[in-house]
Structures are given as structure tokens and as C-alpha cells.
Amino acid sequence: MLKVLVDCFGGDHSPEANVEGALMALKQFCDIYLILTGDEAAIRGCLEGKEYDADRLEIVHAPEVIGCDEKPIDAVRLKRESSMMKAIRMLRDRDDISAMVSTGSTGALVAAALTRIGRVRGVIRPAFCPILPTMDGGLVGICDSGANVEVTPEMLRQFAIMSSLYMEHVYGISTPRIALLNVGKEPEKGDEIHQKAHILLSETPEINFVGNMESRDLLSGRYHVVVADGFSGNVLVKTTEGTALELLKKLKKDIFSRTIYKIGALLMKKMFADEKEFMNYQNYGGSVLLGCSKTVVKGHGSSKAVSVAKCIEQAYRMEQSSVAAKTEEVILKYEHYEE
Amino acid sequence: MLKVLVDCFGGDHSPEANVEGALMALKQFCDIYLILTGDEAAIRGCLEGKEYDADRLEIVHAPEVIGCDEKPIDAVRLKRESSMMKAIRMLRDRDDISAMVSTGSTGALVAAALTRIGRVRGVIRPAFCPILPTMDGGLVGICDSGANVEVTPEMLRQFAIMSSLYMEHVYGISTPRIALLNVGKEPEKGDEIHQKAHILLSETPEINFVGNMESRDLLSGRYHVVVADGFSGNVLVKTTEGTALELLKKLKKDIFSRTIYKIGALLMKKMFADEKEFMNYQNYGGSVLLGCSKTVVKGHGSSKAVSVAKCIEQAYRMEQSSVAAKTEEVILKYEHYEE
């Protein structure tokens, strides 16, 4: 039985979405056991009237919640009784628990994971790897997307190793094509860190490095992983999400501006619904914090039930495929390069 | 009479688009005089049969072309007889010429401008400021979008000052709202450079600094200028363009997948054409290299005639409104901060 913690508070739709997502995952995987943390009465309220396997669900009461506007370090230090910190401590202390999912404050989760949960041996810093859909129906992971705004070339190589193994073992992509986010395709582009990283990535036979990528090609389907410093990786992910959302909003507004457009859109109703689903990041789960010794998955703050269920699935597959152990094996080959 | 150089080679649609764009600008502004550089026979070929005011058009023969894959420094040094370098030298040497437009290699143009054309007094480094449309029908400038992959906080302040004056005087936006591209809204987000830049921007009363911006809000219309280091600014612009293009491509493909969608799309034909025009970056001209002592405008490599004409219009308005002189005045107030 795989035990996964679900932090039920801190998201925009908490605790309802978190609890409902947990029940969905419970139905999907018969060998999963979920521990929900948060205000017990509120969680019980969400469970009322629902059918589920009560033998595989447990509630651990946590009266506090970490808000999104709280300083991460303070929250981690002071909110010991919060749903997130209780989950983090249980993840750290209990050998029978291997993963946790949270839709709460990203900053607090990163700070807590870094200070309370160990890293995979050899890993300099864990990194986020969110997943986006590509236009050919595939997926692309972006690593790092914001856990490390400052990086070294060796860190970028580790991001590549970690995310390559992740895409291979959690998403079943054999020899994923790895690119380095840069301002141009030529190896000498970018600052010194990216130039050096390009060389390091080229010298790492464990990954299928295909060169620099310009950000306009992210959704082309030509790449399975884009390696990035956390600053520009964050810009990459949020710009893609933001542009897609704004365009859909504009389309909708324009459709309602004329009757003939409304009629046309009626005929295309299913297509527009499909596009919306396709671009709905809720369907792609959350960001695994790669490089932690135990699996930590960060769901979007706006996660609904389906997204929480996806996050739990990601945690499940991370553990089933032993990505952390595989990561350690490769990373340690290059440990002497550590800066 | 305002004299503007038009480098007619190096773009995807050169020289036809460049020459046609020049003729459009010539028609639009009666007080403009254009000097076209490049292979004279080819340019004359493009002019054949066209009606235009020959008294305000001159051709300067330049037999060489700088390719997009050439190393910028080498190109600048070795291709002295190229259409770009001839234009650059004329811009430098002749007091009666105030601006130039090119759709050729960005790297070569930046290198040439930095080494051959002077900076506005006090400016540490010139920066690009491309323009994108926002969803409410407005515009947003991104400065820098790639001329400087490494920056200092003081450089970011200068980018803010330069682009604020640009948006005000070239686009008629009074007290433009300036944001700093960062990974979160809070002032303490990002690396040390962005944290310090946030403080400097807050302490500059000449600009209307409204705080950090997350990249997902670029097209919201809430900002007129986004200040960025050239690396993440480049990612921001190219991701926006790339996402919009990929989505439109996907929509088109999906429409053709079913007859009923095709019928629906037929009713919405004008709307889709409008959306396409709206997102067509050709309509928004090029990127002015702000901070040069003479105006240098870089058009997109894929520029068609309308885009070249827009670039010439940008050059015209830069000069008409004396943005460089206004920039110098503000920048010099802060010169003692220079690092």
C-alpha cells in the first residue's frame, strides 16, 4: 500500500477540491492509502454523503492554514500546526509514508521541503517540473520553473538528468528530447552560465540533449523537456498559460459581439470546449519537486478536484517507478563536478 | 526633411518587402527622405513600375549581405561592404542622417550599433523595446528583449526611463505604467539584481513604477512597459508570439477536421481574420534600440512591407519627438549611480 499525504488547505478551492480529488484517486488506485491533513471537522464535512473506501483514508487534524501572502520562512517556522507543516513533518518522520501533495503556498512548500525533507544524494537543489501540452498532442516538462532563481551550469545539468528520468518513467517517453532554454539556437548564446551549461549537457550521455531552444518553440512538440534557470523557466510557463488564457478570453468576447459569430460558434461548440479542455492546465496535474528524497507534488493554487487527483497520480507514479533512486544513480556519476 | 536609412537586405523577404515598405512610408510622410542600401540592381528591379517621389529616394550600392547565421562580431568587422554596415557607417558619419531601419541579423545590428554608433550620454547600454498588443486594445513595450542578457539594477532603471519616454512620446501614452518582470508580485521576489532594481525603480519619480509583474499578466492591459533583463525579456516576447501562433495553427487544423466546424468558421470568417490581424506582429513594427545617440530600428526577420513601413514610422516618430534628448536629460540625473 502506497501512503500519500494530501494537504487539504491553502488552495483557492480548499478543502472541497482537495478532498474530492483524494476520493477520485482512491477510486483510481486500489493500492493507495491517503492521509488528509487539515481541519478535521471541515474535511469530515466534505466527506459527508460520499462513498469511499474508509479503510484507505485517514484524517490528521491540523487547525492552522498557511496563507499565500505569508513569508515562506516565517510560515514554516511559526505555523507548525498548519495542514502543510503537519504533512511535511509526517513525510519526514515516517518511513511508511513516501509522498505528499499540496495546493498551498509554493514558497512555503519549497522552504519546508528544502529544510525538512532531504535531497536525493548528490542533488545540489531540487527543481520544479510542471507539464504543458504540446500542439501535436504530446507533453513538455519545464525544469526548473521557479524553485531556483539563481543557478549554476552543474545545477542545470542536474535539472536535465532529473527531468529526463521523470518524463521517461512517469510519462513513458523513451529517450526524451532535452533542450536548454536560451535566447538563440547557437551554443554560444546567452550568458556564461548558459554557455557552460550547453557544454555540460552535451557531455552527458545519459540524456538526449538536442541543443538550445528559443521559447517560441515550446509548444511545437519538438522537445520533451526544457531545462531552464528558475527565473526564465517561470517566465516561460506563466507566459504560455497567460497568453493562452487571454486569447481564449478575447475569442469569447469577440464571439459575443455579433449574432452571426454566435451562430457560428454554436456549430463549433464542441470544438471550442475541446480547445478549452486541451489548454486547461488542471488536466495536467501539478509540479513535482524533483530531487527530494521523498516525493513532493505542488498543485496549482487554483486546483480543482481533477487536478488534485492528477497530482496524487503523479506522486503515485513517481514512487512506483522509483525515479528518485534512478536519479541518484546518474547524478552521483557527476558528483565530483559539484560546485 | 528627415533622412532615414533603410537596409534593404538580410530579412526573409528582402529586398522586395524592404523596398515596398520604404515606398509606403514615403507616401505616408511628405517630410521624409529615404536612403536604401543594398545591391543597386536588385533594388532598382523592385522599384520598376512603381510610382513614387524619386526626389526623396536614394540608393546607395552595397554588394554584400550579412546572413543570420554569421557571427555578429565577424560580420561587423569583415562585411564592410554589406547593406547593413554601409548604412551604419553613413548613420555614424553624416550629421544630416538621423535614423536607420534594418530587418537583418539582430546580433550584427546590436554589435554594429554598440561599436559604431554612440550612446545617449549617461546610458550604460542600449536596449530593445518591441511592442505587443494587449487584449484591451492597447499596447505594451518590453524593454530589454535581448540586447543585454546580463544586467545590473542601474541598467534596469535606465531601461525603465528610456522605455517610459518612448511609450509616452512615440505612442502618446501619458505617464505609462511601468512594471518589473519578476517571478512574483512581492518586492522581495527574484534574485538580488531584481530586488535591488525594484528599490531603484521605486525611487525614480520620473517614472510611474507600479511594481513587479508576473509574466501571465503581460497582455492584460494593466501595464504599458515591462522592464526586464534581456534574457527573460526575450523569453517573454518569444513565448507570447509562439503561443499565439501555435494556438491559431491548432484552431485552424481543428476547424478543418469536421464539416460542421468549417461551416461555423465560415460564419466567423471576418472574426478569425480580425484575430489574425490583431495578433500579427507585422502590424506593430519593430524594436527600437533605445539609448543610441541616433535612432536604430530592428524589424523582425520575417518582416513584410507593412512591417518595414511601420519600422520607418517608428524611426520618424522617435526623431520628431526627440526621445534621445529627453532620455539624456533624465538619465543624467542618476548618472552618479552608474556602476
HADDOCK unambig.tbl for C-alpha pairs under 7 A between the chains (distance, minus, plus):
assign (segid A and resid 135 and name CA) (segid B and resid 246 and name CA) 6.89 0.50 0.50
assign (segid A and resid 135 and name CA) (segid B and resid 250 and name CA) 6.61 0.50 0.50
assign (segid A and resid 149 and name CA) (segid B and resid 190 and name CA) 6.13 0.50 0.50
assign (segid A and resid 149 and name CA) (segid B and resid 191 and name CA) 6.06 0.50 0.50
assign (segid A and resid 150 and name CA) (segid B and resid 191 and name CA) 6.61 0.50 0.50
assign (segid A and resid 183 and name CA) (segid B and resid 231 and name CA) 6.35 0.50 0.50
assign (segid A and resid 183 and name CA) (segid B and resid 234 and name CA) 6.32 0.50 0.50
assign (segid A and resid 183 and name CA) (segid B and resid 235 and name CA) 6.99 0.50 0.50
assign (segid A and resid 190 and name CA) (segid B and resid 149 and name CA) 6.12 0.50 0.50
assign (segid A and resid 191 and name CA) (segid B and resid 149 and name CA) 6.05 0.50 0.50
assign (segid A and resid 191 and name CA) (segid B and resid 150 and name CA) 6.60 0.50 0.50
assign (segid A and resid 215 and name CA) (segid B and resid 235 and name CA) 5.50 0.50 0.50
assign (segid A and resid 215 and name CA) (segid B and resid 238 and name CA) 5.58 0.50 0.50
assign (segid A and resid 215 and name CA) (segid B and resid 239 and name CA) 5.05 0.50 0.50
assign (segid A and resid 216 and name CA) (segid B and resid 238 and name CA) 4.79 0.50 0.50
assign (segid A and resid 216 and name CA) (segid B and resid 239 and name CA) 4.70 0.50 0.50
assign (segid A and resid 216 and name CA) (segid B and resid 241 and name CA) 6.56 0.50 0.50
assign (segid A and resid 216 and name CA) (segid B and resid 242 and name CA) 4.00 0.50 0.50
assign (segid A and resid 216 and name CA) (segid B and resid 243 and name CA) 6.87 0.50 0.50
assign (segid A and resid 217 and name CA) (segid B and resid 242 and name CA) 6.44 0.50 0.50
assign (segid A and resid 219 and name CA) (segid B and resid 246 and name CA) 7.00 0.50 0.50
assign (segid A and resid 231 and name CA) (segid B and resid 183 and name CA) 6.38 0.50 0.50
assign (segid A and resid 232 and name CA) (segid B and resid 232 and name CA) 5.06 0.50 0.50
assign (segid A and resid 232 and name CA) (segid B and resid 235 and name CA) 6.77 0.50 0.50
assign (segid A and resid 234 and name CA) (segid B and resid 183 and name CA) 6.32 0.50 0.50
assign (segid A and resid 235 and name CA) (segid B and resid 183 and name CA) 7.00 0.50 0.50
assign (segid A and resid 235 and name CA) (segid B and resid 215 and name CA) 5.50 0.50 0.50
assign (segid A and resid 235 and name CA) (segid B and resid 232 and name CA) 6.77 0.50 0.50
assign (segid A and resid 235 and name CA) (segid B and resid 235 and name CA) 6.98 0.50 0.50
assign (segid A and resid 235 and name CA) (segid B and resid 236 and name CA) 6.29 0.50 0.50
assign (segid A and resid 236 and name CA) (segid B and resid 235 and name CA) 6.28 0.50 0.50
assign (segid A and resid 236 and name CA) (segid B and resid 236 and name CA) 6.67 0.50 0.50
assign (segid A and resid 236 and name CA) (segid B and resid 239 and name CA) 6.41 0.50 0.50
assign (segid A and resid 238 and name CA) (segid B and resid 215 and name CA) 5.58 0.50 0.50
assign (segid A and resid 238 and name CA) (segid B and resid 216 and name CA) 4.78 0.50 0.50
assign (segid A and resid 239 and name CA) (segid B and resid 215 and name CA) 5.07 0.50 0.50
assign (segid A and resid 239 and name CA) (segid B and resid 216 and name CA) 4.70 0.50 0.50
assign (segid A and resid 239 and name CA) (segid B and resid 236 and name CA) 6.41 0.50 0.50
assign (segid A and resid 239 and name CA) (segid B and resid 239 and name CA) 6.34 0.50 0.50
assign (segid A and resid 239 and name CA) (segid B and resid 240 and name CA) 6.24 0.50 0.50
assign (segid A and resid 240 and name CA) (segid B and resid 239 and name CA) 6.25 0.50 0.50
assign (segid A and resid 240 and name CA) (segid B and resid 240 and name CA) 6.58 0.50 0.50
assign (segid A and resid 240 and name CA) (segid B and resid 243 and name CA) 5.98 0.50 0.50
assign (segid A and resid 241 and name CA) (segid B and resid 216 and name CA) 6.55 0.50 0.50
assign (segid A and resid 242 and name CA) (segid B and resid 216 and name CA) 3.99 0.50 0.50
assign (segid A and resid 242 and name CA) (segid B and resid 217 and name CA) 6.43 0.50 0.50
assign (segid A and resid 243 and name CA) (segid B and resid 216 and name CA) 6.86 0.50 0.50
assign (segid A and resid 243 and name CA) (segid B and resid 240 and name CA) 5.98 0.50 0.50
assign (segid A and resid 243 and name CA) (segid B and resid 243 and name CA) 6.60 0.50 0.50
assign (segid A and resid 243 and name CA) (segid B and resid 244 and name CA) 6.80 0.50 0.50
assign (segid A and resid 244 and name CA) (segid B and resid 243 and name CA) 6.80 0.50 0.50
assign (segid A and resid 246 and name CA) (segid B and resid 135 and name CA) 6.91 0.50 0.50
assign (segid A and resid 250 and name CA) (segid B and resid 135 and name CA) 6.63 0.50 0.50
assign (segid A and resid 260 and name CA) (segid B and resid 267 and name CA) 6.21 0.50 0.50
assign (segid A and resid 261 and name CA) (segid B and resid 267 and name CA) 6.26 0.50 0.50
assign (segid A and resid 261 and name CA) (segid B and resid 268 and name CA) 5.13 0.50 0.50
assign (segid A and resid 264 and name CA) (segid B and resid 264 and name CA) 3.91 0.50 0.50
assign (segid A and resid 264 and name CA) (segid B and resid 265 and name CA) 6.16 0.50 0.50
assign (segid A and resid 264 and name CA) (segid B and resid 267 and name CA) 5.20 0.50 0.50
assign (segid A and resid 264 and name CA) (segid B and resid 268 and name CA) 5.86 0.50 0.50
assign (segid A and resid 265 and name CA) (segid B and resid 264 and name CA) 6.14 0.50 0.50
assign (segid A and resid 267 and name CA) (segid B and resid 260 and name CA) 6.22 0.50 0.50
assign (segid A and resid 267 and name CA) (segid B and resid 261 and name CA) 6.25 0.50 0.50
assign (segid A and resid 267 and name CA) (segid B and resid 264 and name CA) 5.19 0.50 0.50
assign (segid A and resid 268 and name CA) (segid B and resid 261 and name CA) 5.13 0.50 0.50
assign (segid A and resid 268 and name CA) (segid B and resid 264 and name CA) 5.86 0.50 0.50
